[in-house]
Amino acid sequence: MNIEEIKKNLSNLPHENQIAVLSRLEWLSTARKNQIPKNNNNSVNLWLAGRGFGKTRTAVEDLWWDCWTNEKIRYGVVCATANDTRKTAFDGESGIIARCPPEIIEYYN
C-alpha cells in the first residue's frame, strides 16, 4: 500500500489522528531496523550506541506515539543534567517538541 492509499483510508479519522498516523509511518519508513524496538510491551528500552546513532530521535518517536495511543501512560525523561533535558530531549532538533506533530500538542510549558 502506498502513501496515497493510506491517506485515503485515513480520511474518516479526525485530522489530528491522520497527522499522527502519517508522522508515525514516515518515521517507521526512514528508521533503521535497529532503531525500532523489537517488543513494544517493554516498560524500559535502552539504546547503547555512539554519537549520531539517533538515540534521542528513536526514544522521542516512541515516546510521543506511546502517549498518543495510550491515554493514561506516563513517561519520565532522564538525562545527565537538567540542561540536557531541556536543550536536547525537549527543544533539540530531535527532541520531543521538534518531532511530535504540532497538531497534536495541546499544551507545552
N, C-alpha and C positions, 0 to 999 in steps of 0.2 A: 504494500500500500504506500503510495507516495504522499507527500505533504498536502497536496490539494485534496486528495480523497479524505485524509484525516480531518482537514479543516471543514469539509462538507459534513462529515459525521459529527463534528463538534457543534454544528450550528444551532442545535437545540439547547445547548448549555448556556448558563449565564456568561456574560462577557468575561468576567474575572476568571471563571473556570477555564474558558477557552484559552486565555492568555497563559494561565498556569500550566495547562497541559502542553501547549506548544513550546513553552520555555523549557519544560522538563524534557520533551522529546528532542529539542535542539541540543541540550546538554548530553543526553544519552547517545546521540548520533555523533558527537565530537569527542566524547571522553575516551580515554584509553581503557582497554579491558581491565587493567589493574586499578583503575580509579573508581570502579563500580563495585560496591560491597557485594560479596557473594551471598550473604544471608541478611535480609532486612529485618529479621527477628532479633538481632543482637541489640543489646542495650548499650554496648560500647564498641566503637570502631577505632582502630589505631592504624595510621599510615606512618610508618617509619621510613623516611626517604630523605634524600638530599634536597638542596635548593633547586627550585624550578620544576619539581615533580608535579606540583599542583595540589598540595595537601590542603591549603586553605580553600581553594575553589571546590575541591572534592567534598570537603566537610560542609561547606556552605550550601552547595547544591542539595545534599542530602538533608540538611537541617531545614531549609525552607520548605522543601517538598514534604518532609515528615510533618511539619507544623501545619501545612495546608491541608493535608489529607487525614490528619488525626486531631480532632477538635480539642481534646484535653491533654495533649502532650506538652511537656516542658523540657527545655534544654538548658544546660549550663555550658557557657563558653569559657574555656580555661586557656589562658596564655601566660607567658612568663611574667609579664608586667601589665599593669593597667593601661599603659600607653600602647602596648602591643594589641591589647584587646580592642581599644578604640580605633587606632590607626590602621591596623591590619585586618582583624576579624570583622569589624563593622564597616569602617569607612574606606578601607583599602580597595584597590582595583578588583580584587577577587573576594571582597568582603560581602557581608550579608546585604547591605544596602545597595551595593552595585549589582549583585547577582539576582536578588529577589525581584520578580517583576513589580514595578512600581504600582501597577493597577491593583495589586492585592495587599499592599501595605496600608493598613487602616490608620496607624498612628506610630510615630517614631520620635523618641526624645533621647 
